[in-house]
Amino acid sequence: MTEATEKGNLVLKLEAFFDSCILEGWKDSILTLQTTGKLPEWSQNLGITRRCIDSVVEKVLTPPAKVTWSYTYTRPGYAQKRRQFVPKDWWTEDVSDLDMDLFRCIITAIREKQILETVVSMIPADRGSVSIGFLLRLLSIANFLGASPMTKADLIRRSSAQFEEATVNDLLFHSHLSSSGGHFYDIDLVGAVLESFLLKCRRQHSGEQQDQPVRLIRKVGKLIDSYLQVVARDVNMPVSKVVCVAEALPEIAQPDHDDVYKAVNIYLKEHPDLAKGEKKLLCSVLDCQKLSPEVCAHAVRNERLPLRTVVQVLFFEQERGTSKIPPQELLLGRQWLPITRGDPPSKLKVTSREKFREVEDTTIAGIPKRSHHRMAKSDGKLMLGPEQYVSGKEAVQAEEIIDKGRVTLIREEDTFGSKTTQRKTKSDPIHIKGR
């Protein structure tokens, strides 16, 4: 019933109905809360109870003049009034019909939100009057309590004004979805602050010298790269959210992509069952031209990366002439050197003294060169090395790429059709089509 089975399935439709119909109405939210008592554990795990309470509390804190929904109010004499204004206690009768535990939760949440908004209103408007860590924690609490959009927008604006002062630990606040099996870290909130920071930089420094904004943006870029390396270990973190935050950074924010590569590699390691399309989406954030020679040497031997990404790394390495290893050995004789959790950057270095497995010129994995086109396993895959197989299509790609040490043609076919990317040799201009 999920989107993994087929697009537009039942779960997505139920979520849309719940958000747009149930939570938008006052009495519907109250009625749903009353029914959660029949299946309390199930309702709690799916986040239904929490979301209904947030919806009820948000409406309770709405100014009476803005109340437009129907409610129950049977105080004596109210119905006989000619001009009926919404009373301040309009919500009390409906809420009092709830179970005692739910009633207590709602009253507690109301008080917490009022206290939070009072604290936010007391923060001086001057930049730096409080630390960025304090602002981000307040923002996390406001998001968890379901504070008003105005309160959250104010905290996001204040946080973005000091975002370059933040540390990775400041950004590691938990998502309220983690209790219901969702991702552990609230990456959406970090993305909102990052977007506000970049917008502020564009507005404030549009007509000024570029040195100062570039320095700040690069500092934040380094912070986000380190943050992504942490959230990449969250086994429930969707690849789309990681890509969304990574792509939000402008090109000037990252002089090199070594840290981006490390975040991608950690994510691939922690999510071994990632679909081919998701791997391709994740690796799309990498700019292979910005990888250092040491990281490139690791990437071409990384079995977790898609073949297309490895080929791009090989191509740019040969173009800039920093690789001393023939592409035949890099592709066919590559030894897998996965980055383990907590590895320091120094472990990415591959020195020229490393010994690589020799590949005889007349054979590929023990198969004579003249006959390896015909030799295939029963599942249509060719063996390139010990316990390493690629499909027949990938084998054709590999042969075309490494033929005589020149990158000549890359053919890629996927579910959306086929496209051809042609690249000329080092002495000729580069023409890239279909990218």
C-alpha positions as CSV (number, residue, x, y, z in Angstrom):
1,M,0.0,0.0,0.0
2,T,3.0,2.3,-0.1
3,E,4.6,4.3,-2.9
4,A,7.4,1.7,-3.2
5,T,4.8,-0.6,-4.7
6,E,3.0,1.8,-7.0
7,K,2.5,5.5,-7.3
8,G,-0.7,7.0,-5.9
9,N,-1.2,4.1,-3.5
10,L,-3.5,4.0,-0.4
11,V,-1.1,5.2,2.2
12,L,-0.3,8.5,0.4
13,K,-4.0,9.1,-0.2
14,L,-4.8,8.5,3.5
15,E,-2.1,10.9,4.5
16,A,-3.4,13.6,2.2
17,F,-7.0,13.1,3.5
18,F,-5.8,13.2,7.1
19,D,-3.8,16.4,6.6
20,S,-6.3,18.3,4.5
21,C,-9.6,17.2,6.0
22,I,-9.3,15.8,9.5
23,L,-6.6,18.1,10.9
24,E,-8.1,21.2,9.3
25,G,-11.4,20.8,11.1
26,W,-12.0,21.4,14.8
27,K,-14.7,18.8,15.5
28,D,-13.0,16.2,13.2
29,S,-9.8,16.5,15.2
30,I,-11.7,16.1,18.5
31,L,-13.6,13.1,17.2
32,T,-10.5,11.4,15.9
33,L,-8.8,11.9,19.3
34,Q,-11.8,10.3,21.0
35,T,-11.5,7.2,18.8
36,T,-7.7,6.8,19.4
37,G,-8.6,5.5,22.9
38,K,-9.7,2.2,21.3
39,L,-6.3,1.6,19.8
40,P,-3.9,3.8,21.9
41,E,-0.6,2.1,21.1
42,W,-1.3,1.9,17.4
43,S,-2.4,5.5,17.2
44,Q,0.6,6.7,19.2
45,N,3.1,4.8,17.0
46,L,1.6,6.2,13.8
47,G,1.7,9.7,15.2
48,I,-2.1,10.2,14.9
49,T,-2.5,11.2,18.5
50,R,0.3,13.7,18.5
51,R,-0.8,15.3,15.3
52,C,-4.4,15.7,16.5
53,I,-3.3,17.2,19.7
54,D,-1.1,19.7,17.8
55,S,-4.0,20.6,15.6
56,V,-6.4,21.1,18.6
57,V,-3.8,23.2,20.5
58,E,-3.1,25.4,17.5
59,K,-6.8,26.2,17.2
60,V,-7.2,26.8,20.9
61,L,-4.4,29.4,20.7
62,T,-6.0,31.1,17.7
63,P,-7.4,34.6,18.5
64,P,-11.2,34.4,18.9
65,A,-11.7,36.9,16.1
66,K,-10.1,34.5,13.6
67,V,-12.2,31.4,14.7
68,T,-14.2,30.3,11.6
69,W,-15.1,26.7,12.4
70,S,-18.1,25.3,14.3
71,Y,-17.8,24.5,18.0
72,T,-20.0,23.5,20.9
73,Y,-21.0,26.3,23.3
74,T,-24.1,26.0,25.5
75,R,-23.6,28.6,28.1
76,P,-26.9,30.1,29.3
77,G,-27.9,33.3,27.5
78,Y,-25.3,33.0,24.7
79,A,-27.8,31.9,22.1
80,Q,-30.1,34.8,22.8
81,K,-27.5,37.5,22.1
82,R,-28.2,39.5,19.0
83,R,-24.5,39.9,18.1
84,Q,-22.7,36.8,18.9
85,F,-18.9,37.3,19.3
86,V,-16.7,34.2,19.7
87,P,-16.1,33.9,23.4
88,K,-12.6,33.4,24.8
89,D,-13.5,30.0,26.2
90,W,-15.2,28.7,23.1
91,W,-13.1,25.5,23.1
92,T,-13.6,24.3,26.7
93,E,-16.8,22.2,26.2
94,D,-15.5,20.1,23.3
95,V,-12.1,19.5,25.0
96,S,-13.8,18.5,28.3
97,D,-15.5,15.6,26.5
98,L,-12.1,13.9,25.9
99,D,-10.5,11.2,28.0
100,M,-8.7,12.6,31.1
101,D,-5.3,11.7,29.8
102,L,-5.9,13.4,26.5
103,F,-7.4,16.4,28.2
104,R,-4.3,16.7,30.4
105,C,-2.0,16.4,27.3
106,I,-3.9,19.2,25.6
107,I,-3.8,21.6,28.6
108,T,-0.1,20.8,29.1
109,A,0.7,21.5,25.5
110,I,-1.2,24.8,25.6
111,R,0.8,26.0,28.6
112,E,4.1,24.9,27.0
113,K,3.3,26.8,23.8
114,Q,2.3,29.9,25.8
115,I,5.6,29.7,27.8
116,L,7.6,29.2,24.6
117,E,6.0,32.1,22.8
118,T,6.6,34.3,25.9
119,V,10.3,33.3,25.9
120,V,10.7,34.0,22.2
121,S,9.1,37.4,22.6
122,M,11.6,38.3,25.4
123,I,14.7,37.6,23.2
124,P,16.3,40.9,22.3
125,A,16.2,41.8,18.6
126,D,20.0,42.4,18.5
127,R,22.0,39.9,16.6
128,G,24.2,37.8,18.9
129,S,22.1,38.6,22.0
130,V,21.7,34.8,22.5
131,S,23.8,31.9,21.1
132,I,22.9,30.1,17.9
133,G,22.6,26.9,19.8
134,F,19.9,28.4,22.1
135,L,17.9,29.6,19.1
136,L,18.1,26.3,17.3
137,R,17.0,24.4,20.4
138,L,14.0,26.8,20.8
139,L,13.2,26.2,17.1
140,S,13.3,22.4,17.7
141,I,11.0,22.7,20.7
142,A,8.7,25.0,18.8
143,N,8.5,22.5,15.9
144,F,7.8,19.6,18.3
145,L,5.1,21.5,20.2
146,G,3.5,22.6,17.0
147,A,4.0,26.3,17.7
148,S,2.3,28.9,15.5
149,P,3.8,29.5,12.0
150,M,4.7,33.0,13.1
151,T,6.7,31.9,16.0
152,K,8.6,29.3,14.0
153,A,9.3,31.8,11.2
154,D,10.7,34.3,13.7
155,L,13.0,31.6,15.2
156,I,14.2,30.5,11.7
157,R,14.9,34.1,10.8
158,R,16.9,34.7,14.0
159,S,18.8,31.4,13.6
160,S,19.8,32.1,10.0
161,A,21.3,35.5,11.0
162,Q,23.9,33.6,13.1
163,F,24.0,30.3,11.1
164,E,27.7,30.5,10.4
165,E,28.4,30.3,14.1
166,A,26.7,26.9,14.5
167,T,28.4,23.6,15.1
168,V,27.3,20.1,13.9
169,N,26.0,19.3,17.4
170,D,23.8,22.4,17.3
171,L,22.0,20.9,14.2
172,L,21.4,17.4,15.6
173,F,17.9,17.8,17.0
174,H,15.6,14.9,16.9
175,S,12.6,14.6,14.6
176,H,9.2,14.1,16.1
177,L,8.7,11.4,13.5
178,S,11.4,9.2,15.0
179,S,8.9,7.7,17.5
180,S,6.7,6.4,14.7
181,G,9.5,4.8,12.7
182,G,10.5,7.9,10.8
183,H,14.0,9.4,10.4
184,F,15.8,10.3,13.6
185,Y,17.1,13.7,12.7
186,D,15.0,16.7,11.7
187,I,16.7,17.5,8.5
188,D,13.8,19.5,7.2
189,L,14.3,22.1,9.9
190,V,18.0,22.4,9.1
191,G,17.0,22.9,5.4
192,A,14.6,25.7,6.3
193,V,17.3,27.6,8.3
194,L,19.8,27.0,5.5
195,E,17.4,28.4,2.9
196,S,16.7,31.5,5.0
197,F,20.5,32.0,5.5
198,L,21.2,31.9,1.7
199,L,18.3,34.2,1.0
200,K,19.6,36.7,3.5
201,C,23.1,36.5,2.0
202,R,21.7,37.3,-1.5
203,R,19.7,40.2,-0.2
204,Q,22.3,41.8,2.1
205,H,25.4,41.4,-0.1
206,S,24.0,41.9,-3.6
207,G,25.8,45.2,-4.1
208,E,28.7,44.8,-1.8
209,Q,32.2,43.3,-2.0
210,Q,32.0,39.5,-2.5
211,D,34.7,38.4,-0.1
212,Q,32.6,38.5,3.0
213,P,29.5,36.6,1.8
214,V,31.7,34.0,0.1
215,R,33.6,33.4,3.3
216,L,30.4,33.0,5.3
217,I,28.8,30.8,2.7
218,R,31.8,28.5,2.5
219,K,31.9,28.2,6.3
220,V,28.2,27.1,6.2
221,G,29.0,24.8,3.3
222,K,31.6,23.1,5.4
223,L,29.1,22.8,8.3
224,I,26.4,21.2,6.1
225,D,28.9,18.7,4.6
226,S,29.8,17.6,8.1
227,Y,26.2,17.5,9.1
228,L,25.3,15.3,6.1
229,Q,28.0,12.8,7.2
230,V,26.2,12.4,10.5
231,V,22.6,12.1,9.2
232,A,23.7,9.7,6.5
233,R,24.1,7.1,9.2
234,D,20.3,7.4,9.9
235,V,18.9,4.1,8.4
236,N,15.5,5.7,8.0
237,M,16.7,8.9,6.4
238,P,15.2,9.2,2.8
239,V,17.7,9.8,0.1
240,S,15.6,12.6,-1.3
241,K,16.0,14.7,1.9
242,V,19.8,14.3,1.8
243,V,19.9,15.3,-1.8
244,C,17.6,18.3,-1.2
245,V,19.9,19.8,1.5
246,A,23.0,19.1,-0.5
247,E,21.7,20.7,-3.6
248,A,20.5,23.8,-1.7
249,L,24.2,24.9,-1.3
250,P,25.4,27.2,-4.2
251,E,28.5,26.1,-6.1
252,I,30.8,28.7,-4.4
253,A,30.0,27.1,-1.0
254,Q,32.2,24.0,-1.7
255,P,35.6,24.6,-3.3
256,D,36.0,20.8,-3.2
257,H,33.7,17.8,-2.9
258,D,35.8,15.5,-0.8
259,D,33.5,15.9,2.2
260,V,30.4,15.4,-0.1
261,Y,32.0,12.2,-1.3
262,K,32.5,11.0,2.2
263,A,28.8,11.7,3.1
264,V,27.7,9.8,0.0
265,N,29.9,6.9,0.8
266,I,28.6,6.7,4.4
267,Y,25.0,6.8,3.2
268,L,25.6,4.0,0.7
269,K,27.3,1.9,3.4
270,E,24.4,2.4,5.8
271,H,21.8,1.7,3.1
272,P,23.0,-1.3,1.3
273,D,19.6,-2.1,-0.3
274,L,19.3,1.2,-2.0
275,A,17.6,1.0,-5.4
276,K,19.7,1.8,-8.5
277,G,17.7,4.9,-9.2
278,E,18.2,6.2,-5.7
279,K,21.9,5.6,-5.9
280,K,22.0,7.6,-9.1
281,L,20.1,10.4,-7.5
282,L,22.4,10.4,-4.5
283,C,25.6,10.5,-6.6
284,S,24.2,13.3,-8.7
285,V,25.3,15.7,-5.9
286,L,28.9,14.8,-6.6
287,D,31.0,17.0,-8.8
288,C,33.8,14.7,-9.9
289,Q,35.9,17.6,-11.1
290,K,36.1,18.9,-7.5
291,L,37.5,15.6,-6.0
292,S,41.1,15.5,-5.0
293,P,43.4,12.9,-6.5
294,E,43.4,10.9,-3.3
295,V,39.6,10.7,-3.1
296,C,39.5,9.9,-6.8
297,A,41.8,7.0,-6.2
298,H,39.4,5.7,-3.6
299,A,36.3,6.3,-5.7
300,V,37.4,4.2,-8.6
301,R,37.8,1.3,-6.3
302,N,34.6,1.8,-4.4
303,E,32.2,-1.0,-5.2
304,R,29.3,0.9,-3.7
305,L,29.3,3.7,-6.3
306,P,27.4,3.3,-9.6
307,L,29.5,2.4,-12.6
308,R,28.5,5.7,-14.2
309,T,30.0,7.7,-11.3
310,V,33.2,5.7,-11.4
311,V,33.5,6.3,-15.2
312,Q,33.1,10.1,-14.6
313,V,35.8,10.0,-12.0
314,L,38.1,8.1,-14.4
315,F,37.4,10.5,-17.2
316,F,38.2,13.7,-15.3
317,E,41.3,12.1,-13.7
318,Q,42.6,11.3,-17.2
319,E,41.7,14.7,-18.5
320,R,43.6,16.6,-15.9
321,G,46.5,14.1,-16.1
322,T,46.8,13.5,-12.4
323,S,46.3,9.7,-12.6
324,K,49.4,7.7,-13.0
325,I,47.5,4.4,-13.3
326,P,46.2,3.2,-16.7
327,P,42.4,3.2,-16.9
328,Q,42.5,-0.5,-17.7
329,E,43.9,-1.3,-14.2
330,L,41.7,1.3,-12.5
331,L,38.5,-0.2,-13.8
332,L,39.2,-3.9,-14.1
333,G,41.8,-4.3,-11.4
334,R,40.3,-2.0,-8.8
335,Q,40.5,-3.1,-5.2
336,W,37.6,-2.2,-3.0
337,L,38.6,0.1,-0.1
338,P,35.4,1.1,1.7
339,I,35.4,4.0,4.1
340,T,34.4,2.7,7.5
341,R,32.4,4.7,10.1
342,G,34.7,7.1,11.9
343,D,37.6,6.8,9.5
344,P,39.7,10.0,9.5
345,P,40.2,11.8,6.1
346,S,43.8,10.5,6.1
347,K,42.5,7.0,5.3
348,L,41.2,8.2,2.0
349,K,44.8,8.7,0.8
350,V,46.1,6.1,-1.6
351,T,49.8,6.5,-2.2
352,S,51.6,5.7,-5.4
353,R,53.5,2.9,-3.6
354,E,50.3,0.8,-3.3
355,K,50.5,-2.3,-5.2
356,F,47.6,-3.0,-7.5
357,R,46.6,-6.4,-8.9
358,E,48.2,-7.0,-12.2
359,V,45.8,-7.6,-15.1
360,E,47.4,-9.5,-18.0
361,D,47.0,-7.9,-21.3
362,T,45.7,-11.1,-22.9
363,T,43.1,-12.0,-20.3
364,I,40.2,-10.5,-18.4
365,A,39.7,-12.4,-15.1
366,G,41.2,-15.5,-16.7
367,I,39.2,-15.4,-19.9
368,P,41.2,-15.1,-23.1
369,K,40.7,-11.7,-24.7
370,R,39.7,-13.2,-28.0
371,S,36.8,-15.2,-26.5
372,H,35.7,-13.1,-23.5
373,H,32.8,-11.7,-25.6
374,R,31.3,-15.2,-25.8
375,M,32.1,-16.4,-22.3
376,A,29.3,-15.5,-19.9
377,K,27.7,-16.9,-16.9
378,S,24.2,-18.4,-17.2
379,D,22.8,-15.2,-15.6
380,G,24.2,-13.0,-18.4
381,K,27.0,-11.5,-16.3
382,L,30.7,-11.4,-16.9
383,M,33.2,-11.8,-14.1
384,L,35.8,-9.0,-13.8
385,G,37.6,-10.2,-10.6
386,P,37.2,-12.4,-7.6
387,E,33.6,-12.3,-6.5
388,Q,32.9,-9.2,-8.6
389,Y,30.4,-9.5,-11.5
390,V,28.8,-6.9,-13.8
391,S,26.0,-7.3,-16.3
392,G,26.6,-7.8,-20.0
393,K,25.7,-4.2,-20.6
394,E,28.1,-2.9,-18.1
395,A,30.8,-5.1,-19.5
396,V,30.3,-3.6,-22.9
397,Q,30.6,-0.1,-21.3
398,A,33.8,-1.1,-19.5
399,E,35.4,-2.4,-22.7
400,E,34.5,0.8,-24.6
401,I,35.9,3.0,-21.9
402,I,39.2,1.3,-21.4
403,D,40.0,0.5,-25.0
404,K,43.6,1.5,-25.6
405,G,43.5,3.7,-22.5
406,R,41.1,6.2,-24.0
407,V,37.6,7.2,-22.9
408,T,35.7,7.1,-26.1
409,L,32.0,6.3,-25.5
410,I,29.7,5.8,-22.6
411,R,26.3,4.3,-23.2
412,E,23.7,4.4,-20.5
413,E,20.3,2.9,-20.6
414,D,17.8,3.2,-17.8
415,T,14.1,3.0,-17.3
416,F,13.4,6.4,-18.8
417,G,15.0,5.5,-22.1
418,S,18.5,5.5,-23.5
419,K,21.0,8.3,-24.0
420,T,24.6,8.5,-25.4
421,T,27.3,10.6,-23.9
422,Q,30.3,11.1,-26.2
423,R,33.6,12.3,-24.9
424,K,36.7,12.9,-27.0
425,T,40.3,12.2,-26.0
426,K,42.4,14.5,-24.0
427,S,43.8,16.4,-27.0
428,D,40.3,17.2,-28.3
429,P,37.6,19.5,-26.8
430,I,35.1,17.8,-24.5
431,H,31.6,17.5,-25.7
432,I,29.1,16.2,-23.2
433,K,25.6,15.6,-24.4
434,G,22.5,14.4,-22.6
435,R,23.8,15.3,-19.1
